Amino acid sequence: MSSPAIAFRARQREIIAAHIEGRKDAVAAYNDRLRLFLFGVGSDKAHGIQGFNGSFWVGGYQIPVGTEPQEGWRRDSKKPHMAVPAKKTPEGKRLADEVLPRIGLAAECIPGAPDSIVGGGYRAWPRVQTVGAEHFLTFSQAPDRTPIPGLDLNIWEPVGLSVYYAAREAAEEAVVA
């Protein structure tokens, strides 16, 4: 993870704490769905696309050595060790349209935070970190526009990076002590 360029501290810790717990539950449920999918296709590795926003889209699976793709699947033309839905078949179309979309992990929607910001010609996505008893929202780029569209200042309080780093140091010292 890159170093933050701008930080905010949660004013409403209970809202952010509930979000963090909800996200942990969503990730655990995604991992369960993924394990069931991989078990069903007899593989131990999925492939897909991971988004900067915390999402993951499953597009297929790694074909076990010495086997062929199951019904409804075909070898990926660019990655022949991977299976993708054979969309020209009814089963492959069903896999692509109904099965795989249900496995994925939705993007993280942080309460009171925009989906992303633009700063210095780059897009930056929000990250929430729990540091000690505090929750911080950080971006790796300072925004081009202020106030930041979509940022709820009733939930997030702007703080200097020194506050964020002081909280991190205090939390690390507490672990060591």
N, C-alpha and C positions, 0 to 999 in steps of 0.2 A: 504494500500500500504506500502511496506517495505521502509526503509530508503535507499537512494542512496549510492552506494559505489564509483561511478565515475560519473562525469558530464561533459557536453559539452554545449557551448553556440552557438546559431545560428549566423553564419557569414552572412547568406543571409536570413534575417528576412522575406522578402516578399515571398520566396518559402515556408517557414515553416508556415507562416500565411495563405497562400492559401491552404496548406495541411490541417491545422486545420479546416478551413471553409469547405473544401471538406468533411472531416471526419464527421463534424457535420451534413452536408446534407445527407451523407450516413446513419448515425444513424437515422436521422429523417425519411428517406425513409424506412428503415428497420422497424421502429416502426409503420409506416403506413401499410406496408405489413402484419405485425404481427397482428395488430388490425383487418384488413379485414379478415385474416385467422380465427382468434378467433371468430369473428362475424359469419362467414360462418359455423363454426362447433358448434356454440351455447355455447362456453366456455369463461372463462375469464382468463385462465392460460395455457400457452404452456409449454412444457418441451423439453429439448435438451441438448446440450453440449456447454459450453462456453470455448473458448480457451484462453490461456495466452496471445495470440497475438491480442486480441480484437475481435476475430471472435465469431459468435454464429450460431450453427446449430440447426434448429428446427426439432425435431423428432416426435412430436405428441402433444396431448392436454389433459388437465384434463377433465374427463367425469363428467358433472354436476350430482349432486346427484339425484337419481331416474330415470335416463335415461340410455340408452344403446348407445354404439358407433354407429356412422352413417355408411352408406354403404361404404365399402372399408376400414373400420377401425376394429380393434379388441382390446380387453383388453390386456395390457402388462402383461406377465406372472409373472414378478417380482414386478410390480407396478399396481395392478388391478384397481386402480382409474385413470390410465392414458390410453389413446388410442394411438395406433401406427398403421401404415399402415398394412393391411392384405395382404402381398405381394403375397400370393397364389391366390388372386383374380385379375382379370384384373384392376378393379378400384383401389385396394390397390397398385398394381404395378405402376400404373400411378401416384398415390399420392406420392409414394416413389421416383420415377424416375424423375417426372416432376414438381410436385407442391411444395413439401417441399424444394428442393434445391433452388428454386427461392425466398423463403422467407428469408433465412439466411443472415447474415451480414459477409462480407468478412473480412479477416485479415487486420489489419492496416499496410500499407507499408509506413514507414516514409522515406521521401527523404533523401538520403545520409547516412542511418543507416542500419546496418545488421538486419536480421530478429530476431536474438538472438546471444548471446555470451555464452561461457562456462567459468566459473570462480570458482575455488575451488571445482571442481567436480559437480557444479550445473549449470543449464542453466538459463540465465536471459534474459528477453525480454525488448526491449527499451520502454521508456515512454517519451512523450513530455509534458512539462508543460509550460504554459505561466505564467511568474512571472513579474508583472509590465509590462514594455514594452519589456521585453526579453523573448526569448524562450529557454528552456533548454531541452537537451536530457540526460536522466539518466538511469543507470542500477543498479540493486540491488546487483550485484556482480562485483568485479574487474576482468578483463579478464585474462585468463591464457596466451594468446598470445598478443603481441604488435608488430607492430601496429595491430589494430583490423581489421580483414578482413571485407571488405564491408563498412567501415566507410569512408565517403568522407570528408576530412579535408578542402575542399573548401567550404563546407556547415556548418560544425561543428568545433568549436574551443575548444580544451581541456581547461578546467578551473579547479581550485581546488574546492573542496567542500565548502571551505570558501566563495568563490565568489557566489556560488549557494545559500548558506544559508544567506549571507548578502543581496542578492537580495530579498529573501523571507521575511526577517525581514523588509526591507525597504518597500516592498509592503504591508505588514501587518500594519506597522505604518501609511502608507498613507491612508489606509482604516479607521483606528481608528481616525485619525486627522480630 
